[in-house]
C-alpha cells in the first residue's frame, strides 16, 4: 500500500500521509507547500484533538469519582438520619443528644475522608491522563519515544519491586476509607494490635492500646479487623455458681442486678435493651456457668461488665449464693513426729538384725 503512493507525496507527507497534507499536495502539486501546510495545520490539529480528548476523558473520570464520593457521603447522611429517628433517643434524654452529636461528628469525619480521597483520586487520574496525552503529542511532533518509554519502563519496574508494599498499603487505605471499615475513635482489633484509632491515612492506621502504647500498622497488613464501636456492642458474662446452688434463684438475682443497672441509665454504662439470661452455659470442674447478655452503646461494654460484676458479688453475698473457687485436699506431716517414727523403726530393724546374727553364731 505504501509503495503505491507517489514518491513526491511520500517525501512531502511521510509514509502515512494525513488528509490535509495529501489534499494540499493534490491541489497544488507542490511538495514544499504540502509539507509546510501539513506541518502548520495537520500536526497542531492532531495535538488539539489529543488535548480535547484528554480533557473530556479527565472530566468523565472526575465525574465518576465525584459520584462515588457522593454515594459514600449519602450513606453517611443516611446513617445519621436513621440514628436521629431511633425511638431509643427519645427515652435516653440528654444522653440521646450526646449520641446524636457523636454520630454527627463521626459522619462528618467520614465525609471529610471521602472528600479527601476523592481529591487524591482525581489528582492521580488527571496526572495519568495528561501524561499519556503529552507522550502522544510528542509522538506527533516526530520525537522518538522508544528509548524514553524503555527507560521509564525499567525505572518503573525497579520502583515497583521496591515499593510494592507501599502500593499495597495505599490501595488498602483507599478501600478502608471507601468502605468505612473503621474511623477515628473506634476500638478495633487487627490481630497484631488492638486499641482506639487515633488517625487513619492512606498508608497507615495509628491506634493506642489500653496501656497507652501507640501502634502504627500499615494498611496493607490489615487482613482482618474487628470493630467494637459500630452501632452497638454486647457484653456477655458467664457467671459461675456452685453446684449446690438453686439455678433459678441465681438466674433471678443475676437478672435483677442487670435490670437495676439498665433502669439507672448510668453515663458510662448505657444499656440499650432489657438484659437477657441465656441460661446455663457450661458445667465446669468447679462451677456451673450462667450466661448473661447485655446490649450496650459501642465502647461501653467493658465498663458495663465491670459494674455488673461488682454488684453481682454484693447481691450473691446477700442471698447466700456461693461463688465457687478451686478446692484441694492437702495432707500435712509434722517433721518431729516423722523423725521419731523413723528412729523407732531403725532401732527395731537393728535389733532384729542383731538377733539373727547372734543365732547364726550359736549354731
Secondary structure, DSSP 8 states (H G I E B T S, - for coil): --TTS-HHHHHHH-SS--HHHHHHHHHH--HHHHHHHIIIIIHHHHHHHHHHHHHHHHHHHHHHHHHHHHHHHHHHHHHHHHHHT-HHHHHHTHHHHHHHHHHHHHHHHHHHHHHHHHHHHHHHHHHHHHHHHHHHHHHHTT---HHHHHHHHHHHHHHHHHTHHHHHHHHHHHHHHHHT---TT-EEE-SS-EEEEEEE-SSEEEEE-TTS-EEEEEGGG-SS-EES-SS-EEEEEEEEE-TTS-HHHHHHHHHHHHHHHHHHTBTTB-B-S--EEEEEEEE-SS-EEEEEEEEE-TT-HHHHHHHHHHHHHHHHHHHT--------------HHHHHHHHHHHHHHHHHHHHHHHHHHHH-
